[in-house]
Amino acid sequence: MSKRFSITFWATVFVSVVCLSLVGVDVWRSLNARGFQLLEMERLGANVARAMAQQADDTIKAADTALTDLVERIETDGQAAPALARVQRQMTAQVANLPQLVGLYVYDENGRWIVNSRGVLSQSYNNADREYFIYHRTHPERGPHVGDPVISRDTGKWIMPVSRRLNKADGSFGGVVLATLDIDYFRRFYQSFDVGARGAVALVGNNGVLMLRKPFDAERVGSSMRDSELYRHYARQAGGARAGSAFFQSLHDGEIRLHSFRPLEHYPLFVTAGISREEMLERWRRDTFTRSIGVVVLAALIGFFGKRLVDQIKLRALAEAELRKARDALESANRTLERQAMQDGLTGLANRRQFDVTLGNEFSRATRHEDTLAFIMIDVDYFKQYNDVYGHSAGDEVLRTVSKLIRALTPKRPGDLTARYGGEEIGILLPNTDVTGAQAVAERIRQAVAHMQMPHSGSPLAHVTLSAGVATISPKRGVHLAGMLVEAADKALYVAKSEGRNRVCVAQPE
Ligand SMILES: Nc1nc2c(ncn2[C@@H]2O[C@H](COP(=O)(O)OP(=O)(O)OP(=O)(O)O)[C@@H](O)[C@H]2O)c(=O)[nH]1
């Protein structure tokens, strides 16, 4: 069964849908903005990492090129005093040219200084124990080696050692050429990147040793990052695929950052640029919060005014319903009045007014269709005596009973009408009925009343009886009038009365 929803229901649904849509669209927009913000940050991190990796590569490469020159010169010119003096001048010039260089050093196969960029040779320094020295002594490869950061014995600064192996003429280990890169040089460069107040960037060896970090923390230079999630993730990647980004929580400060990491192209190091997730989402949160307040206020306003609107609609619907009810009551009262105006109060039959209207209509119809119209005039016999003997109220009751019976026995075709014609007279109008039919109806009624045997001591017949006059007419325009039919039936009734009552007489056709 389909249920019809009210206008207030739909109005409520509409207001709710508008409010929910507003909130829904805002939530969807906020989530989108969040995703976009993260993407932006990832892009920024990747750019910073690329710039850092490029700078580190270039910085080390410059120092390494100087080392390659030195190796070639020493291996070609030998280690005689004049040759070393030239080498020393070249080293001093290169250190002066390359701001990242702290110094250039050449060690013999026992770790003693042969020559350095500063021109001062201290015999007390021996670097045979340094990691890079041991590495070259034990590895015949001629490529560059980037060592773990150390504090320079010469300058006391944190340096990153980049070195190459020197070979003797017979190919055996002949010593090491070393360039020390100023960690502070990298730090100054990293300072220029804006990764937020809680961001962090770092240069890390592929072995997990931290070269440098921003924010700078001297104590952490040279420390191991192997246990960090970030390093383990990086170490799991292979080759060029090592560039990427992911969220990691710092073991150091607990901050969750989006780290973009990238290996150096030529050296076994990688850089990472981490942007704090909280910081990155802080602005988004602030924006979202402000806008959400606006949306909630707007939704509340729409809800509030929507509710008022729905209430108004409800009130209006109620008023309309009341109005409809009042109109229906009025119409029903009108119908009752109309019915009462056309009805006889005592018997419930049509009254004389209705009878006259119906007679006029049916007479016209019969004239048009050349039909027969029959009329029965019924009159209670000795009714005056009945009133006299039993009283007027009893007389009324007899009229009611007789009327009820007549109504029950009268045909109920459209147009048939039983009316209280006047006083104790009852008329029955039967359109399209011939004299036989009308007579039969009258006879049936007469017999039924007689059969009821209602006592009537004032009548010689001893009980209530009826007399009836029946008349029919096939009206012709300009010849007959409606009154003629009634008159004829009245005459027939008079005949019935005069012939002794309790009988039906038919009017003679004229
Ligand atoms: N109780 C009652 N009497 C009515 C009503 N209308 C008319 N009468 C009475 O009916 C009587 C009609 O009497 P008459 O016309 O003289 O005729 P009758 O006594 O019926 O005698 P016949 O018609 O000649 O048999 C009158 O006494 C009226 O007062 C009514 O509504 N109620």
The ligand as a Gaussian input file, in Angstrom:
#p B3LYP/6-31G(d) Opt

LIG

0 1
 N      -53.641000      14.023000      12.957000
 C      -53.606000      14.703000      11.848000
 N      -54.745000      15.026000      11.225000
 C      -54.684000      15.705000      10.035000
 C      -53.481000      16.097000       9.492000
 N      -53.736000      16.770000       8.319000
 C      -55.123000      16.769000       8.180000
 N      -55.676000      16.130000       9.222000
 C      -57.037000      15.916000       9.489000
 O      -57.607000      15.036000       8.527000
 C      -58.990000      15.301000       8.477000
 C      -59.456000      15.228000       7.069000
 O      -60.788000      15.131000       7.114000
 P      -61.746000      15.203000       5.907000
 O      -61.019000      15.786000       4.744000
 O      -62.951000      15.913000       6.331000
 O      -62.162000      13.721000       5.553000
 P      -62.196000      12.396000       6.322000
 O      -62.521000      12.575000       7.727000
 O      -60.815000      11.718000       6.130000
 O      -63.216000      11.581000       5.628000
 P      -63.132000      11.018000       4.165000
 O      -61.938000      11.579000       3.509000
 O      -64.363000      11.527000       3.511000
 O      -63.102000       9.598000       4.341000
 C      -59.198000      16.661000       9.108000
 O      -59.903000      16.495000      10.325000
 C      -57.819000      17.181000       9.364000
 O      -57.751000      17.913000      10.557000
 C      -52.314000      15.772000      10.183000
 O      -51.206000      16.082000       9.773000
 N      -52.400000      15.075000      11.331000

